[in-house]
């Protein structure tokens, strides 16, 4: 009986040893793979785009991108107008051509959908030059992604990339804009999530905001609720 008990203990010990031996390398491998993945992510190279140089400005611009963020097709927002590429833009470096000072446009996480230099020339007035940006900085539809389905908000800065100012309301998307030199203003057409379904579709209301470039701020909507109701009352049904 003692021999049986002794053999039983030896057999149990061998089984435990074999199980431990077979499991530990797998756990170790998984941990090593996770660490390697995290290390690869942390060491991914930032991608700098081609220089953007405007003779009107003392600053040149360096677009900033990050490769890991481009793997999801949902985040691949093509930049329109003056600068186009297939990848997202996450910041812009402004570099002073004269003294070598450099700084970032954004001090937060965001996606720059487009940027364009605006030149406003009015008779007997100095030329106004600003950068106009379309920026995504909130997951407005709560799908854990920031992409073209979310709000696209307008911002402007001076030529140095400083004094960044939001000019269109939150939870809207920019459709287009037009500059009116005589007013030193920009009129921007927007679409609002008016039915609060966290989408921007043809069922949502559009409006216009006027932004004074002398004193830039979030523009006030031109078409009030009262005016819209009056318009509807005159429409034949």
C-alpha positions as CSV (number, residue, x, y, z in Angstrom):
1,X,0.0,0.0,0.0
2,X,2.9,2.3,0.9
3,X,4.6,1.5,-2.4
4,X,1.3,2.3,-4.3
5,X,1.0,5.6,-2.4
6,X,4.6,6.5,-3.2
7,X,4.2,5.7,-6.9
8,X,1.0,7.7,-7.0
9,X,2.7,10.7,-5.6
10,X,5.6,10.4,-8.1
11,X,3.1,10.1,-11.0
12,X,1.2,13.2,-9.8
13,X,4.5,15.2,-9.5
14,X,5.5,14.2,-13.0
15,X,2.2,15.2,-14.5
16,X,2.3,18.6,-12.7
17,X,5.9,19.1,-13.9
18,X,5.0,18.3,-17.5
19,X,1.9,20.6,-17.5
20,X,4.0,23.4,-16.0
21,X,6.7,22.9,-18.5
22,X,4.3,22.9,-21.5
23,X,2.4,26.0,-20.3
24,X,5.1,28.3,-19.2
25,X,6.8,28.7,-22.6
26,X,3.4,29.5,-24.2
27,X,2.7,32.2,-21.6
28,X,6.2,33.5,-21.9
29,X,5.9,33.6,-25.7
30,X,2.6,35.5,-25.5
31,X,4.1,38.0,-23.1
32,X,7.1,38.4,-25.3
33,X,5.0,38.9,-28.4
34,X,2.8,41.5,-26.6
35,X,5.9,43.4,-25.5
36,X,7.4,43.2,-29.0
37,X,4.1,44.6,-30.4
38,X,4.0,47.4,-27.9
39,X,7.7,48.2,-28.5
40,X,7.1,48.3,-32.3
41,X,4.2,50.7,-31.8
42,X,6.2,53.0,-29.6
43,X,9.1,53.0,-32.0
44,X,7.1,53.5,-35.2
45,X,8.7,56.4,-37.1
46,X,6.8,59.6,-37.5
47,X,6.4,60.5,-41.2
48,X,7.1,64.0,-42.3
49,X,5.5,65.2,-45.5
50,X,6.9,67.5,-48.2
51,X,7.7,71.0,-47.2
52,X,4.9,73.6,-47.8
53,X,6.5,76.9,-48.7
54,X,4.7,80.1,-49.3
55,X,6.6,83.2,-50.3
56,X,4.0,85.4,-48.5
57,X,5.0,83.8,-45.1
58,X,8.2,83.8,-43.0
59,X,7.4,80.3,-42.1
60,X,7.6,77.0,-43.9
61,X,5.4,74.1,-42.9
62,X,6.2,70.4,-42.3
63,X,3.1,68.0,-42.3
64,X,3.3,65.4,-39.5
65,X,1.9,61.9,-40.0
66,X,2.1,58.6,-38.1
67,X,2.0,55.2,-40.0
68,X,0.1,53.1,-37.4
69,X,-2.9,55.3,-37.6
70,X,-3.2,54.8,-41.3
71,X,-3.9,51.1,-41.1
72,X,-7.6,51.6,-40.6
73,X,-9.3,52.6,-43.9
74,X,-11.9,54.5,-41.9
75,X,-9.2,57.0,-40.8
76,X,-7.8,57.6,-44.3
77,X,-9.1,61.1,-44.9
78,X,-7.9,62.7,-48.2
79,X,-6.7,66.2,-47.8
80,X,-8.4,68.6,-50.2
81,X,-7.6,71.9,-52.0
82,X,-4.0,73.2,-51.4
83,X,-2.6,70.0,-50.0
84,X,-3.6,66.4,-50.9
85,X,-2.4,63.0,-49.8
86,X,-4.0,59.7,-48.9
87,X,-2.9,59.6,-45.2
88,X,-4.1,61.5,-42.2
89,X,-2.3,64.6,-41.0
90,X,-2.0,64.8,-37.2
91,X,-0.1,68.1,-36.8
92,X,1.9,70.7,-38.7
93,X,5.4,72.0,-37.7
94,X,5.9,75.7,-38.4
95,X,9.5,76.7,-39.0
96,X,10.7,80.3,-39.1
97,X,12.9,80.7,-42.1
98,X,14.9,83.5,-40.5
99,X,15.7,82.5,-36.9
100,X,15.0,78.7,-37.0
101,X,12.3,78.8,-34.3
102,X,9.9,75.8,-34.7
103,X,6.6,75.0,-33.0
104,X,3.5,72.9,-33.5
105,X,0.1,74.0,-34.8
106,X,-1.9,71.8,-32.5
107,X,-1.5,71.1,-28.8
108,X,-4.0,68.3,-28.7
109,X,-4.9,65.0,-30.6
110,X,-6.7,65.7,-33.8
111,X,-6.9,65.0,-37.5
112,X,-6.3,67.8,-40.0
113,X,-8.6,67.1,-43.0
114,X,-7.4,70.0,-45.1
115,X,-5.7,73.4,-44.9
116,X,-5.6,76.3,-47.3
117,X,-4.0,79.8,-47.4
118,X,-6.6,82.5,-47.7
119,X,-5.6,85.9,-49.1
120,X,-8.2,88.7,-48.8
121,X,-7.5,91.7,-50.9
122,X,-9.8,94.7,-50.6
123,X,-9.3,98.2,-52.1
124,X,-7.3,100.6,-49.9
125,X,-6.8,97.9,-47.2
126,X,-3.9,95.8,-46.2
127,X,-4.0,92.2,-47.4
128,X,-5.3,89.7,-44.9
129,X,-3.6,86.3,-45.0
130,X,-4.7,83.4,-42.8
131,X,-4.6,79.6,-42.9
132,X,-7.9,77.9,-42.9
133,X,-8.1,74.4,-41.5
134,X,-10.7,71.6,-41.4
135,X,-10.1,69.7,-38.2
136,X,-11.6,66.6,-36.6
137,X,-11.0,66.4,-32.9
138,X,-14.1,64.6,-31.5
139,X,-15.7,61.2,-31.9
140,X,-19.1,62.8,-32.3
141,X,-20.9,59.5,-33.4
142,X,-19.3,57.5,-30.6
143,X,-18.0,54.7,-32.8
144,X,-14.5,54.9,-31.2
145,X,-13.0,56.3,-34.5
146,X,-12.3,59.8,-35.6
147,X,-13.1,60.0,-39.3
148,X,-15.2,61.7,-42.0
149,X,-18.4,60.6,-40.3
150,X,-17.6,62.9,-37.4
151,X,-17.9,66.7,-37.0
152,X,-15.4,68.6,-39.2
153,X,-14.8,72.0,-37.6
154,X,-13.2,75.1,-39.1
155,X,-10.2,76.8,-37.6
156,X,-7.9,79.7,-38.7
157,X,-4.5,80.7,-37.7
158,X,-2.1,83.4,-38.7
159,X,0.8,82.6,-41.1
160,X,3.0,81.6,-38.2
161,X,0.6,78.9,-37.2
162,X,-0.2,80.8,-34.0
163,X,-3.4,82.3,-32.7
164,X,-5.4,79.2,-33.7
165,X,-9.1,80.0,-33.5
166,X,-12.2,77.9,-34.0
167,X,-14.7,79.6,-36.4
168,X,-17.5,77.1,-37.0
169,X,-19.8,75.5,-34.3
170,X,-19.2,72.2,-32.7
171,X,-21.1,69.2,-34.0
172,X,-21.2,70.5,-37.6
173,X,-19.4,69.8,-40.8
174,X,-18.0,72.4,-43.3
175,X,-19.5,72.1,-46.8
176,X,-17.8,75.1,-48.5
177,X,-17.0,78.7,-48.1
178,X,-16.6,82.0,-49.9
179,X,-14.4,85.1,-49.1
180,X,-16.0,88.6,-49.3
181,X,-13.0,91.0,-49.5
182,X,-15.0,94.2,-49.0
183,X,-16.2,92.9,-45.6
184,X,-12.9,91.2,-44.8
185,X,-15.0,88.2,-43.9
186,X,-15.5,84.6,-44.9
187,X,-19.0,83.0,-45.2
188,X,-19.0,79.3,-44.5
189,X,-21.8,76.8,-45.4
190,X,-22.2,74.1,-42.7
191,X,-24.4,71.1,-42.1
192,X,-25.7,70.4,-38.5
193,X,-26.7,67.2,-36.9
194,X,-30.2,68.8,-36.5
195,X,-32.0,65.5,-35.8
196,X,-29.4,64.4,-33.2
197,X,-28.9,60.9,-34.8
198,X,-25.1,61.4,-34.7
199,X,-24.9,61.5,-38.5
200,X,-24.5,64.2,-41.1
201,X,-27.0,63.4,-43.9
202,X,-29.3,65.1,-46.4
203,X,-32.1,65.1,-43.7
204,X,-30.1,67.5,-41.6
205,X,-30.3,71.3,-41.7
206,X,-27.7,73.5,-43.4
207,X,-26.9,77.0,-42.6
208,X,-24.3,79.7,-43.1
209,X,-22.0,81.5,-40.6
210,X,-20.2,84.8,-41.1
211,X,-16.7,85.1,-39.7
212,X,-15.0,88.5,-39.4
213,X,-11.3,88.1,-40.1
214,X,-10.5,91.2,-38.2
215,X,-11.9,89.6,-35.0
216,X,-12.2,85.9,-35.7
217,X,-14.5,83.8,-33.5
218,X,-17.1,81.1,-33.9
219,X,-19.5,82.6,-36.5
220,X,-23.1,83.2,-35.8
221,X,-25.7,81.4,-37.9
222,X,-27.2,83.7,-40.5
223,X,-30.6,81.8,-40.9
224,X,-32.4,82.0,-37.6
225,X,-35.1,79.5,-36.6
226,X,-37.7,82.3,-36.9
227,X,-36.6,83.1,-40.5
228,X,-36.6,79.4,-41.4
229,X,-40.2,79.0,-40.1
230,X,-41.2,82.0,-42.1
231,X,-39.6,80.6,-45.3
232,X,-41.5,77.3,-44.7
233,X,-44.8,79.2,-44.4
234,X,-44.4,80.6,-47.9
235,X,-43.7,77.3,-49.6
236,X,-46.6,75.8,-51.6
237,X,-47.4,72.2,-50.6
